[in-house]
Amino acid sequence: MTPNNKLAQKRLLIIGGSSGIGLATAQQATAAGAQTIVAGRSEAKLQAAVASMGGDVTTYPVDLTDDASVKSLFEKVGTLDYLVITGPAPNFGHFLELDTEQVHQEFEGKFWGQYRAVKYAAPHLSKTGAIVLMSGAYSARPVPGATSLAAVQAGIEGLARGLAIDLAPIRVNVISPGLTDTPLIHEFFADETARKTLYDEQVQALPARRIGTSDDIAESIMYLLTNSYTTGSTLFPDVGYSLRKDRTFTTKNTFKYKLIHWIKSKSLS
C-alpha cells in the first residue's frame, strides 16, 4: 500500500499549515485523499491556503501560546487520525546577548506550543494514528547565535521520544529539516538574484549540493505519518547538513548573520 492509499479518508490536522512546509504537507495530503484540516493564527493566510488546494479542506484559527485556544481547537475538530505541527519562525541571538525573556519566548512559541497541541489532541487521536512534531537542524549541529534554538529543538526531540512511550500505540516522531526554500526566506531575500547567490554559497558546504524545498520536507512528513513501523524517531531531511564541511559564520555577509539581523529587525518593528 502506497502512502497515498494510506491517507485516503483519514482525518489530518496541520497546525501551521497555511504556508511553507505546512502548506506543502496539506497540499500533498489533500491530493492523497485525506480529510485535511488546517489551523493557524492568520485567517487571511488560512483562506489563501484553502484556495490553493482542492478536495476536503477545513480551517480553524488557533494560538499555540494560549491554552484555551488550543483546547477549543481540538474540541471543535473532534476525532483525528493524524496531527502535524510546524514551528514558528526561529529567533537567533548570541547566548550572552539574549535576555532570559527572549529565550522564554522561544520556548513558549516553539516547544510549549507543540506540547500544548499534543496534550489536547491526544484524547481525540485514533490509537492507530500518528503525530509529527518539528524541530530543526541546530539540535544536531548548532551555529553561533543559535544556542537557545538548539536547546528548544533538542527538547522537542526528547519530548517526542517520551511521548512515543506515554501515548503508545499512537506513534510520535519529529521532522528536523535543514535550510529550506520557504516564504520566510523569500520575504527576507526578495531579490531573486541575491537569494540565488546566497543559496549557491550555502550549497558548497552541503554534501547533496542543493537547498531543500517545502515539498521535500512534506514528503518526509508523509513518510512519518504513514509508516507504521516508525515511532520515537527524528528524521533529518537536511541534505547532509550535519555532515557539511566546516564553515565559519563570523562575517556579517553570511546568510546566517543576515537572517539573524532581519529577524531582530522584525521583532522590533
WOFENSUL-V787678 format. One record per backbone hydrogen bond with DSSP energy under -1.0 kcal/mol. NH is the residue of the N-H (numbers start at 1). CO is the residue of the C=O. If there is no record, write none. Layout:
((NH & CO) (NH & CO))
This chain:
((6 & 2) (7 & 3) (9 & 33) (10 & 7) (12 & 35) (13 & 82) (14 & 37) (15 & 84) (16 & 39) (17 & 39) (23 & 19) (24 & 20) (25 & 21) (26 & 22) (27 & 23) (28 & 24) (29 & 25) (30 & 26) (31 & 27) (32 & 28) (33 & 30) (34 & 29) (35 & 10) (36 & 34) (36 & 56) (37 & 12) (38 & 58) (39 & 14) (40 & 60) (46 & 42) (47 & 43) (48 & 44) (49 & 45) (50 & 46) (51 & 47) (53 & 50) (57 & 55) (58 & 36) (60 & 38) (62 & 40) (66 & 63) (70 & 66) (71 & 67) (72 & 68) (73 & 69) (74 & 70) (75 & 71) (76 & 72) (77 & 73) (78 & 74) (80 & 124) (81 & 11) (82 & 11) (83 & 130) (84 & 13) (85 & 132) (86 & 15) (93 & 145) (97 & 94) (98 & 94) (103 & 99) (104 & 100) (105 & 101) (106 & 102) (107 & 103) (108 & 104) (109 & 105) (110 & 106) (111 & 107) (112 & 107) (115 & 111) (116 & 112) (117 & 113) (118 & 114) (119 & 115) (120 & 116) (121 & 117) (122 & 118) (124 & 121) (125 & 122) (126 & 80) (129 & 126) (130 & 81) (131 & 171) (132 & 83) (133 & 173) (135 & 175) (137 & 177) (139 & 136) (140 & 137) (141 & 137) (146 & 143) (150 & 146) (151 & 147) (152 & 148) (153 & 149) (154 & 150) (155 & 151) (156 & 152) (157 & 153) (158 & 154) (159 & 155) (160 & 156) (161 & 157) (162 & 158) (163 & 159) (164 & 160) (166 & 162) (167 & 163) (170 & 167) (171 & 129) (173 & 131) (174 & 233) (175 & 133) (176 & 235) (178 & 237) (181 & 212) (182 & 180) (186 & 182) (187 & 183) (188 & 184) (189 & 185) (190 & 188) (195 & 191) (196 & 192) (197 & 193) (198 & 194) (199 & 195) (200 & 196) (201 & 197) (202 & 198) (203 & 199) (205 & 202) (206 & 203) (208 & 239) (209 & 206) (212 & 179) (217 & 213) (218 & 214) (219 & 215) (220 & 216) (221 & 217) (222 & 218) (223 & 219) (224 & 220) (225 & 221) (226 & 222) (227 & 223) (230 & 227) (232 & 172) (235 & 174) (238 & 236) (241 & 238) (243 & 240) (244 & 241) (245 & 205) (254 & 251) (258 & 254) (259 & 255) (260 & 256) (261 & 257) (262 & 258) (263 & 259) (264 & 260) (265 & 261) (266 & 262) (267 & 263) (268 & 264))
